[in-house]
Amino acid sequence: MRSHVHFKSHPLHPILVSFPIAYFTGVLLAHAAGLFFNMPGLLAAAYYLNMGGILFALLAAIPGFIDFLKVVPPKSSGKKRAAKHGIINVLVLLIFSGAFIYRRTDEPHEYLLLAMELTGVILLSIAGWMGGTLVYRNQIAVDHRYANAGKWKEQYFKEQTGRIEVATAKELKINAMKLLHVNDKRIVLARTEKGFVAFDDHCPHKGGPLSDGSLACSVVQCPWHGSQFSVEDGSLKAGPAKEGIKTYLANREGEKIFLML
């Protein structure tokens, strides 16, 4: 699912996180080398690297938090992983912020500083592993496309019930999908060979986003673990999911498509 904070489909969060990773790792290496080889210049470098790491960590956190709220599917294994990823990164920021403040005291204990920095880098590595899983396994912030899918389509609607106009007939090609946010629900509008259909975006297995999967022959496949569902009646076609999905009525009236809730 495409990031909400991107530049020409390039998400900003994974670009920006490279800086605090480099800076915080550099803090540990420069501090250790400066201490053990008695090189004051490296100790000074560790101070400025610490400062830069904090600033870039705060900057990287902004698009990351926005994508956590807007992109990661709710009530999913990815949401839990993303929450842990964010919490650990906050701990890393607090540790290096504490180290920066402690470093400015009159006589900081150098080995205590090293222990703090080592702990921060270990936690940073764990958070980075989780971030990689979110991108490469859960496909968070990946602008995923397949044949004839077209550009990613997503639209928000104010709280409504009953009959809602959600698209035009020309907006979607056959086997293309659009994610609708209606009344705090994520509903997928899709076009099949037979017409327009609508169904829940939530895969009952691990909560994967069906809108980011692939659609063919009226069957949608979850991008996370491959569960397959009929988009016409929501029935389960293939596991690992154990149950089907909820469907909604989508009517075409002329060139307009209406969702019935």
BELVEN-V151326 format. One record per run of one state. SS is the DSSP state (H for helix, E for strand, L for the rest). FROM is the first residue (numbers start at 0). LEN is the number of residues. If there is no record, write none. Layout:
BEGIN
{{SS:FROM:LEN} {SS:FROM:LEN}}
END
This chain:
BEGIN
{{L:0:1} {E:1:1} {L:2:3} {E:5:2} {L:7:2} {E:9:2} {H:11:25} {L:36:3} {H:39:31} {L:70:6} {H:76:27} {L:103:6} {H:109:27} {L:136:4} {E:140:1} {L:141:12} {E:153:4} {L:157:5} {E:162:6} {L:168:8} {E:176:6} {L:182:2} {E:184:7} {L:191:4} {E:195:5} {L:200:1} {E:201:1} {L:202:6} {E:208:1} {H:209:3} {L:212:1} {E:213:3} {L:216:2} {E:218:3} {L:221:6} {E:227:3} {L:230:5} {E:235:3} {L:238:8} {E:246:7} {L:253:2} {E:255:5} {L:260:1}}
END
